[in-house]
Amino acid sequence: MQKTYTDIPSSRPATPLLDSVNAPADLRQLNTDELVQLTDELRLFMLFCVGKTGGHFGAGLGVTELTVALHYVFNTPNDRLVWDVGHQTYPHKILTGRREQMLSMRQKDGLSGFPKRSESEYDTFGVGHSSTSISAALGMAMASAQLDESRKTVAIMGDGAMTAGMAFEAINHASHVDKDLLVILNDNQMSISRNVGGLSTYFSKLWASRFYNQLRERGKKALSSLPHAKNFVRRTEEYMKSMVSPATIFEELGFYYIGPIDGHDLPLLVQTLTNLKAIKGPVMLHIITHKGKGFAPAENDLVGYHFFNKIEPKQAVITAADEPPKQAKPKYQKVFGDWLCDMAAKDQRVIGITPAMCEGSGMNDFAERFPERYEDVAIAEQHAVTLAAGMACEGLKPVVAIYSTFLQRAYDQLIHDVAIQNLDVLFALDRAGLVGEDGATHAGAYDISYLRCIPNMLLMAPSDENETRQLLYTGYMHTGPAAVRYPRGTGPGATIQKTMSMLPIGKGVVVREGTGAAILNFGTLLDSAVTVADQLNSTVADMRFIKPIDQALIRSLAETHDLLVTLEENSIAGGAGSAVIEFLAAEGIVMPVLQLGLPDKLIDHGTHAEQLVSINLDSDSIQSAITERLKHLTGPAKVAQLH
């Protein structure tokens, strides 16, 4: 019988059977009873590791039995496992030779929190965003057939991944090419918050719908006088249900469907997967799992234990008797959530839209206070953007709360459906810049570059919490598409003004006067810019707007300084610094410019501070770069303007 744990171990637990498994080949030597013991040990060891490092939690607990069964039945790594979404893979990593590295999870130079091809041959496909596995696995299956190689390919869809349109596009193609492909639908009715638009939700709503029950009752009345009507009605109802059951849907799409089965019944999983190995063509196995399975607090709080912060050692806190306790600084996500609620209270046209990131984007309070104006569209970023466009056409004011990295998935919709039509849609771009332990897949490294080239787009980068609130209001009041980018986590602790004011569009402010170098800051590195300027006696401008950029301020600073320094937490290529250089070139202003931002490489996971140091965006490195550039200037910059 499977164990349920109530506490996270503070020290490494005894896991003798797990310790003997250094690769899936070792796992395949065990009998069924040993597999059950292994699963318990695997779950306990994962609890210990995540307690030490932090990380995604509930999804991995929910697929522990499935992970063991997959590696037991299939000949990995020759057989391909493609996980989706990637944060389900902690048990997979433990079983594939990385057990002793798990305490480095999501830390600098340690294991990634997601599958990563360069990390292990068992990680067949990198997965940071969701709903890619069927497409990737189908490509692998087609390649195997083309190369006449004998292997099985398995896509594991879980934690809401089936709610995205890309998954159904791949299913449609898979039935057409008819290659050997097993898709496992891990149905836990969750993404991060509760699943929206998931198949199980759809079927539950259907059987409980007014239309279905009215039709059911009318049919009973109409047929009540006929002989044998009772049996006829029962058979008709069963037939109607079968018409729209998962089996019918997937089989009509060309898949051989099995399920749903209990995803925590390990012997059943092993037997089922063994049988399915022999079936040719596309197959769908539907399993039911419980997110957080085996850890009682997570089973009872699916959302709260989606992600778990590492357990810090308790320290004594000594506070002077007359010293008031310090208030925790609000996260940028809360700043956005509070603004959205305040705006909704003022304007009935406000609609809040999120692609399955209610909690992550700080929309909990809005969803509770304004449920009729809150739309979670599931993991469907393209749909979210075009849905907002449709609402804007009818006079509503949609606000799309979306991670910078996820907006990349809806770029076509952003251009064609919003910008070309100049529609009033405000994009609240969360997780702009580097995101620390989640690494390259989740970094908002490119939004300035991909947004500022779009006509009609207003693009803003606040430097602190209050400026975030005011620029959100500015973007909302602006006519046309607008985006405000802000980072993960907390800011410098600026006083947040309750009053909302529309800031002058395209105007920055000088926050420190100096000589020599002028630092043009775009975003939340302003404190670093001021720290450096205090040492060098430089000027600092908080630019606020990337598009339109403050041309008058740039011209003025170019006329009075030897060097312009642009500072941003975005790719240097095409970023805000490029916008400054483009303006100078267009005006014929000859001026040395030092661009500081994200280099042309992917930044691995680590703490945010470690990431900044690794790319020379910490205060000391910024100061050194400016000092070095000033040293190599031959004299005061010669500013030439062509008229």
C-alpha positions in Angstrom: 0.0 0.0 0.0 1.3 3.4 -0.9 2.4 5.7 1.9 1.2 9.2 2.5 3.7 11.6 4.2 2.7 14.5 6.4 6.1 16.2 6.9 9.1 17.1 4.8 12.2 15.3 6.0 14.9 17.7 7.4 17.6 15.2 6.9 18.2 12.7 4.1 15.8 9.8 4.6 16.8 6.1 4.4 16.1 5.0 0.8 18.0 1.7 0.4 16.2 0.5 -2.7 16.3 3.8 -4.4 20.0 4.1 -3.6 20.6 0.9 -5.7 19.0 2.4 -8.8 21.6 4.4 -10.7 19.9 4.1 -14.1 16.6 2.7 -15.4 18.3 -0.6 -16.3 18.7 -1.2 -12.5 15.0 -0.4 -12.1 14.0 -3.1 -14.6 15.6 -5.8 -12.4 13.0 -5.3 -9.6 9.8 -7.2 -9.0 6.4 -5.6 -8.5 6.5 -5.4 -4.7 9.9 -3.8 -5.0 8.6 -1.3 -7.4 5.9 -0.2 -4.9 8.6 0.2 -2.3 10.8 2.1 -4.7 7.9 4.5 -5.5 7.5 5.3 -1.8 11.2 5.9 -1.4 11.3 8.0 -4.5 8.4 10.2 -3.3 10.1 10.6 0.1 13.5 11.5 -1.4 11.8 14.1 -3.6 10.2 15.7 -0.6 13.6 16.0 1.1 15.3 17.4 -2.0 12.6 20.1 -2.8 12.6 21.0 0.9 16.3 21.9 0.6 16.3 23.5 -2.9 12.7 24.7 -3.5 11.1 23.9 -6.8 8.0 22.6 -8.5 6.4 20.2 -6.2 2.9 18.9 -6.7 3.1 17.8 -10.3 6.1 15.5 -9.7 4.5 13.9 -6.7 1.5 13.1 -8.9 3.5 11.3 -11.6 5.7 9.2 -9.3 4.0 5.9 -10.1 3.8 6.8 -13.8 7.5 7.7 -14.0 8.5 4.4 -12.4 6.2 2.4 -14.7 7.5 4.2 -17.9 11.1 3.5 -17.1 10.3 -0.1 -16.1 8.4 -0.9 -19.3 10.2 1.1 -21.9 13.9 0.7 -22.9 15.0 4.2 -22.1 17.0 6.1 -23.4 16.6 4.2 -26.7 12.8 4.5 -26.3 12.0 8.2 -26.2 10.1 9.9 -23.3 9.0 13.5 -24.0 7.7 15.2 -20.8 5.1 18.0 -20.9 5.0 20.2 -18.9 8.7 20.0 -17.9 8.3 20.6 -14.2 6.8 17.1 -13.8 10.3 15.5 -14.3 11.9 15.6 -10.8 11.2 11.8 -10.3 12.5 11.2 -13.8 15.7 13.0 -13.0 16.2 11.0 -9.8 15.8 7.7 -11.6 18.1 8.6 -14.5 21.4 8.9 -12.8 21.0 12.4 -11.2 20.0 11.3 -7.7 23.1 12.7 -6.1 22.8 16.0 -7.9 19.3 16.8 -6.9 20.4 19.1 -4.1 21.8 21.4 -6.8 18.4 21.7 -8.5 17.8 25.2 -9.9 21.1 26.5 -8.5 24.0 28.0 -10.3 25.9 25.3 -12.2 23.4 22.7 -10.9 20.5 20.7 -12.4 17.8 22.5 -14.3 14.3 22.4 -13.0 13.1 21.3 -16.5 14.3 18.6 -19.0 17.5 19.7 -20.7 19.1 17.8 -23.6 22.6 18.9 -22.6 22.1 17.5 -19.1 21.2 13.9 -19.8 20.6 11.5 -22.7 17.3 10.6 -21.0 16.1 14.2 -21.5 15.1 13.8 -25.1 13.5 17.2 -25.5 13.9 20.5 -23.6 10.5 21.6 -22.2 10.0 25.0 -20.5 6.7 26.0 -22.1 3.8 23.6 -22.2 1.9 21.6 -24.9 4.9 20.8 -27.1 5.4 17.1 -26.4 3.1 15.6 -29.0 4.6 17.6 -31.8 8.2 16.8 -30.7 7.4 13.1 -30.1 5.7 12.8 -33.4 8.7 14.3 -35.1 10.9 11.7 -33.3 8.6 8.9 -34.3 8.6 10.0 -37.9 12.4 10.3 -37.9 12.7 6.7 -36.4 10.5 5.4 -39.3 12.5 7.4 -41.8 15.8 6.0 -40.5 14.4 2.5 -40.0 15.2 2.5 -36.3 13.2 0.4 -33.9 12.1 2.4 -30.9 9.0 3.6 -29.1 8.2 7.2 -28.6 6.0 8.4 -25.7 4.6 11.9 -25.0 3.5 12.6 -21.4 0.9 15.4 -21.3 0.1 16.7 -17.8 -0.7 19.6 -15.6 -3.0 21.3 -18.1 -0.8 20.8 -21.2 -3.8 19.4 -23.1 -5.6 22.8 -22.9 -3.4 24.4 -25.6 -4.3 24.4 -29.2 -0.9 23.2 -30.3 -1.6 19.8 -28.7 -4.6 19.3 -30.9 -2.8 20.4 -34.0 -0.3 17.7 -33.3 -3.0 15.1 -32.6 -4.6 16.0 -35.9 -1.3 15.5 -37.8 -0.4 12.3 -35.9 -3.5 10.6 -37.1 -2.6 11.6 -40.7 0.9 10.2 -40.7 0.0 7.1 -38.7 3.3 6.5 -37.0 3.9 4.6 -33.7 3.3 7.1 -31.0 1.9 6.8 -27.4 0.4 9.9 -25.9 -0.3 9.7 -22.1 -2.9 12.2 -21.0 -2.1 12.7 -17.3 -5.4 14.2 -16.2 -5.1 15.8 -12.8 -7.6 18.5 -13.5 -4.9 21.2 -12.8 -2.5 23.4 -14.6 -1.2 25.6 -11.8 -4.5 26.9 -10.8 -7.5 24.6 -11.6 -7.7 23.5 -15.1 -9.9 25.6 -17.4 -11.3 24.0 -20.5 -9.8 20.6 -19.7 -11.5 17.5 -21.0 -12.7 16.4 -17.6 -14.2 19.8 -16.9 -15.9 19.8 -20.2 -17.5 16.4 -19.7 -18.6 17.2 -16.2 -20.2 20.4 -17.4 -21.9 18.6 -20.2 -23.6 16.0 -18.1 -24.7 18.7 -15.7 -25.8 21.2 -18.3 -29.3 22.7 -18.5 -29.5 21.8 -22.2 -28.6 18.2 -21.7 -30.9 17.7 -18.7 -33.8 19.5 -20.5 -33.3 17.3 -23.5 -33.1 14.2 -21.2 -36.4 15.1 -19.4 -38.3 16.0 -22.6 -37.2 12.7 -24.1 -38.5 10.8 -21.1 -41.9 12.6 -21.3 -42.2 12.1 -25.0 -41.5 8.4 -24.8 -43.2 7.6 -21.5 -46.4 6.3 -23.2 -44.5 4.0 -25.5 -43.8 0.3 -24.6 -40.4 -0.5 -23.3 -39.7 3.2 -23.2 -37.7 3.1 -20.0 -35.0 0.8 -21.5 -35.0 2.7 -24.8 -34.4 6.0 -22.9 -31.6 4.5 -20.9 -29.9 3.1 -24.0 -30.4 6.4 -25.8 -28.8 8.3 -23.0 -25.8 5.9 -22.9 -25.5 6.4 -26.7 -25.5 10.2 -26.3 -22.8 10.0 -23.7 -20.7 7.7 -25.9 -21.0 10.2 -28.8 -19.0 12.8 -26.9 -16.9 10.6 -24.5 -13.1 10.9 -24.6 -12.9 7.6 -26.4 -15.1 8.8 -29.2 -13.3 12.2 -29.5 -9.8 10.8 -29.7 -10.8 7.8 -31.8 -12.5 10.1 -34.3 -9.2 12.0 -34.4 -7.4 8.7 -35.4 -6.1 7.5 -32.0 -6.6 4.2 -30.3 -7.9 5.3 -26.9 -7.5 3.5 -23.6 -8.8 4.7 -20.3 -9.3 6.5 -18.1 -7.3 4.3 -15.6 -5.9 5.0 -12.1 -2.6 6.6 -12.5 -1.5 5.7 -9.0 -2.1 1.9 -9.5 1.4 0.9 -10.3 0.7 -2.8 -11.3 -2.1 -1.6 -13.5 0.1 1.0 -15.2 2.9 -1.6 -15.8 0.4 -4.1 -17.3 -1.3 -1.5 -19.5 1.9 0.1 -20.8 3.3 -3.4 -21.5 0.2 -4.2 -23.6 0.3 -0.9 -25.4 3.9 -1.4 -26.5 2.7 -3.9 -29.0 0.0 -1.7 -30.6 1.0 0.1 -33.9 0.0 3.6 -34.8 -1.1 6.5 -32.6 -2.4 5.5 -29.1 -3.9 7.6 -26.3 -3.7 6.4 -22.7 -5.8 8.5 -20.4 -4.8 8.3 -16.7 -6.3 10.0 -13.7 -3.8 11.2 -11.1 -3.9 13.5 -8.0 -1.5 16.4 -7.9 0.6 16.3 -4.8 -0.1 12.5 -4.3 1.5 11.0 -1.2 2.1 14.3 0.7 -1.0 15.2 2.7 -0.6 19.0 2.7 -0.1 19.1 -1.1 -3.1 16.8 -1.7 -5.3 19.3 0.2 -3.8 22.4 -1.3 -3.1 21.7 -5.0 -2.4 25.4 -5.9 -0.4 26.2 -2.8 2.0 23.3 -3.3 2.4 23.6 -7.1 5.7 25.3 -6.2 7.5 25.0 -2.9 10.1 27.5 -1.5 13.0 25.8 0.2 12.8 25.6 4.0 15.2 28.1 5.5 16.8 27.5 9.0 14.9 29.4 11.7 16.9 32.3 13.1 16.3 34.3 16.2 15.1 37.8 15.4 16.0 40.6 17.9 14.0 43.8 17.6 14.3 46.8 19.8 11.2 47.3 21.9 10.4 50.6 20.4 11.3 49.7 16.8 8.2 48.8 14.7 8.6 45.6 12.6 9.5 46.2 9.0 6.8 45.6 6.5 7.5 43.2 3.7 7.9 44.8 0.3 5.1 43.9 -2.1 6.0 41.8 -5.1 5.4 43.4 -8.5 2.7 40.8 -9.1 0.7 42.2 -6.1 1.3 45.8 -7.3 -0.3 44.7 -10.6 -3.1 42.8 -8.9 -4.0 45.7 -6.6 -4.0 48.2 -9.5 -6.3 45.9 -11.6 -8.8 45.7 -8.7 -8.7 49.5 -8.2 -9.1 50.0 -12.0 -12.0 47.6 -12.2 -13.7 49.4 -9.3 -13.5 52.6 -11.4 -14.3 51.3 -14.8 -16.9 48.6 -15.7 -15.2 48.0 -19.0 -12.1 46.3 -17.4 -11.7 42.6 -18.2 -8.8 40.7 -16.8 -7.4 37.9 -19.0 -4.8 35.3 -18.1 -3.5 32.1 -19.8 -3.7 29.8 -16.7 -1.5 32.0 -14.5 -3.9 33.5 -12.0 -1.8 33.1 -8.9 1.5 33.7 -10.6 0.3 37.0 -12.1 -1.3 38.2 -8.9 -4.9 38.0 -10.0 -6.4 36.1 -7.1 -8.2 39.1 -5.5 -9.4 40.3 -8.9 -10.8 36.8 -9.7 -12.7 36.7 -6.3 -14.0 40.3 -6.4 -14.9 40.5 -10.1 -15.5 36.9 -11.2 -17.8 38.0 -14.1 -14.9 40.1 -15.5 -12.1 37.5 -15.0 -11.2 35.1 -17.8 -8.7 32.3 -17.4 -8.4 30.9 -20.9 -6.2 27.9 -20.0 -2.7 27.4 -21.5 -3.7 29.2 -24.7 -1.7 32.4 -25.2 -2.7 32.9 -28.8 -6.4 32.6 -27.9 -5.9 35.0 -25.0 -4.6 37.8 -27.2 -7.2 37.5 -30.0 -9.9 37.1 -27.4 -8.8 40.4 -25.9 -8.8 41.9 -29.4 -12.4 40.8 -30.0 -13.4 42.4 -26.7 -11.7 45.6 -27.5 -13.6 45.8 -30.8 -16.8 46.0 -28.8 -15.6 48.7 -26.4 -14.3 46.7 -23.5 -10.9 47.4 -22.0 -9.1 44.0 -21.7 -5.9 43.7 -19.6 -3.9 40.6 -20.6 -1.7 39.5 -17.7 1.0 37.3 -19.3 4.6 36.4 -18.6 7.0 38.0 -21.1 8.3 34.5 -22.2 4.7 33.3 -22.8 3.7 36.3 -24.9 6.3 35.1 -27.4 3.9 32.3 -28.2 1.3 34.8 -29.4 3.4 37.1 -31.5 1.4 36.7 -34.7 -1.8 37.5 -32.8 -0.1 40.5 -31.2 0.7 42.0 -34.5 -2.2 41.0 -36.7 -5.1 41.0 -34.3 -4.1 43.8 -32.0 -1.5 46.2 -33.4 -2.7 46.4 -37.0 -6.2 47.2 -35.8 -4.8 49.6 -33.2 -7.0 48.1 -30.5 -7.1 49.1 -26.8 -5.4 46.1 -25.2 -3.1 46.5 -22.3 -0.4 43.8 -21.8 0.9 43.4 -18.2 4.2 41.7 -18.9 5.2 39.8 -15.8 8.7 38.2 -15.4 10.4 40.7 -17.6 14.2 40.3 -17.5 16.0 37.4 -15.9 14.0 35.2 -13.6 16.6 33.4 -11.5 16.2 29.7 -10.8 13.7 29.0 -13.6 16.5 29.8 -16.1 16.5 30.5 -19.8 13.1 29.0 -20.7 11.3 31.4 -18.5 13.4 34.5 -18.8 11.8 37.6 -20.3 14.9 38.4 -22.3 13.4 39.6 -25.6 10.2 41.6 -25.1 11.7 45.0 -25.6 13.3 43.8 -28.9 10.1 42.1 -30.2 7.6 44.8 -29.1 9.3 48.0 -30.0 9.4 47.1 -33.7 5.6 46.8 -33.8 3.7 49.9 -35.1 1.1 51.5 -32.8 2.7 49.9 -29.7 3.3 51.9 -26.5 6.1 50.2 -24.5 7.0 51.1 -20.9 9.6 50.0 -18.4 9.0 51.2 -14.8 11.9 51.4 -12.4 10.0 50.7 -9.1 6.6 49.7 -7.6 4.9 53.1 -7.8 6.1 53.8 -11.3 4.6 50.4 -12.2 1.2 51.4 -10.9 1.3 54.7 -12.6 2.5 53.3 -16.0 -0.2 50.6 -15.9 -2.7 53.4 -15.5 -1.0 55.4 -18.3 -1.1 52.3 -20.6 -4.8 51.7 -19.8 -5.8 55.3 -20.5 -3.8 55.3 -23.8 -5.7 54.7 -27.0 -4.2 51.7 -28.7 -2.1 48.7 -27.7 0.3 49.2 -24.7 2.6 47.0 -22.7 4.2 47.5 -19.3 7.1 45.2 -18.4 8.1 44.4 -14.8 10.2 41.8 -13.2 9.6 38.8 -10.9 9.7 39.4 -7.2 10.0 42.5 -5.1 11.3 46.0 -6.0 13.2 48.6 -4.1 10.3 49.4 -1.7 9.1 52.7 -3.2 6.1 54.3 -1.6 3.0 53.4 -3.7 0.6 56.3 -4.3 -3.0 55.3 -4.1 -3.9 58.0 -6.6 -3.4 57.0 -10.2 -1.9 59.5 -12.6 -1.3 59.4 -16.3 2.4 60.1 -16.9 3.5 62.2 -19.9 3.9 59.6 -22.7 7.4 59.4 -24.1 9.0 61.4 -21.3 11.8 60.3 -19.0 13.1 62.1 -15.9 16.7 62.9 -14.7 17.1 61.5 -11.2 20.7 62.5 -10.8 22.8 65.3 -12.3 26.5 64.7 -13.1 29.2 65.0 -15.7 31.1 62.7 -18.1 28.7 59.8 -18.6 25.0 59.8 -18.7 23.3 56.5 -17.8 20.0 56.0 -19.6 18.2 53.4 -17.4 15.3 51.4 -18.8 13.5 49.4 -16.0 14.4 48.1 -12.6 18.2 48.4 -12.6 17.8 52.1 -11.6 19.2 51.6 -8.1 22.4 50.0 -9.6 22.6 53.0 -12.0 22.4 55.5 -9.1 24.9 53.6 -7.0 27.4 53.7 -9.9 26.7 57.3 -10.7 27.4 58.3 -7.1 30.8 56.8 -7.5 31.5 58.3 -10.9 29.6 61.6 -10.6 27.5 60.6 -13.6 24.1 61.6 -14.7 21.2 59.1 -14.4 17.9 59.3 -16.4 15.0 57.1 -15.7 13.7 56.7 -19.2 10.4 55.0 -18.4 9.3 54.8 -22.1 11.0 52.7 -24.7 8.4 53.5 -27.4 8.0 56.4 -28.0 11.5 57.1 -26.6 12.3 60.5 -25.1 14.2 62.0 -28.1 14.5 65.5 -26.5 16.1 64.0 -23.4 18.6 61.9 -25.4 19.5 64.9 -27.5 20.1 67.1 -24.4 22.2 64.5 -22.7 24.2 63.9 -25.8 25.0 67.6 -26.0 26.3 67.8 -22.5 28.1 64.5 -21.8 31.0 62.6 -23.2 29.4 59.1 -23.1 25.8 57.7 -23.2 25.3 54.4 -21.4 22.1 52.5 -21.9 21.1 50.0 -19.2 18.4 47.4 -19.6 17.5 43.8 -18.5 16.7 42.8 -22.1 18.7 41.5 -25.0 21.2 44.1 -26.2 20.3 43.0 -29.8 17.3 45.1 -30.8 16.8 46.4 -27.3 16.3 49.9 -25.8 20.0 50.7 -26.3 19.5 50.0 -30.0 16.6 52.4 -30.0 18.8 55.2 -28.6 21.5 54.5 -31.3 18.9 54.4 -34.1 17.7 57.9 -33.0 21.2 59.3 -32.8 22.0 57.9 -36.3 18.8 59.3 -37.7 19.6 62.7 -36.3 23.2 62.6 -37.4 24.5 62.9 -33.8 28.0 61.5 -33.5 28.2 60.2 -29.9 29.9 57.2 -28.2 27.3 54.8 -26.7 27.9 51.9 -24.3 25.1 49.4 -24.4 24.8 47.3 -21.2 22.2 44.5 -21.2 21.7 40.8 -21.8 24.4 39.3 -24.1 23.8 37.2 -27.1 23.7 33.9 -25.1 21.3 32.0 -23.0 21.6 32.7 -19.2 21.6 29.5 -17.1 19.6 29.2 -13.9 20.9 30.6 -10.6 19.8 33.3 -8.2 18.9 36.6 -9.9 21.9 38.2 -8.3 24.2 35.4 -9.6 22.8 35.8 -13.1 23.5 39.5 -13.1 27.1 39.0 -12.0 27.6 36.3 -14.6 26.8 38.8 -17.4 28.4 41.9 -15.8 25.2 43.6 -15.0 25.8 44.0 -11.2 26.8 47.4 -9.9 30.6 46.7 -9.7 30.7 45.4 -13.3 28.6 48.3 -14.6 31.0 50.8 -12.9 34.0 49.0 -14.3 32.6 49.0 -17.9 31.8 52.7 -17.8 35.2 53.6 -16.3 37.0 51.6 -18.9 35.0 53.2 -21.8 35.6 56.7 -20.4 39.3 55.9 -20.1 39.5 55.1 -23.9 37.8 58.3 -25.0 40.4 60.7 -26.4 38.6 63.8 -25.1 35.2 65.4 -24.8 32.8 63.8 -27.3 32.4 65.8 -30.4 28.7 66.2 -31.0 27.8 67.0 -34.6 24.2 67.5 -35.7 23.3 67.5 -39.3 20.5 69.9 -40.1 
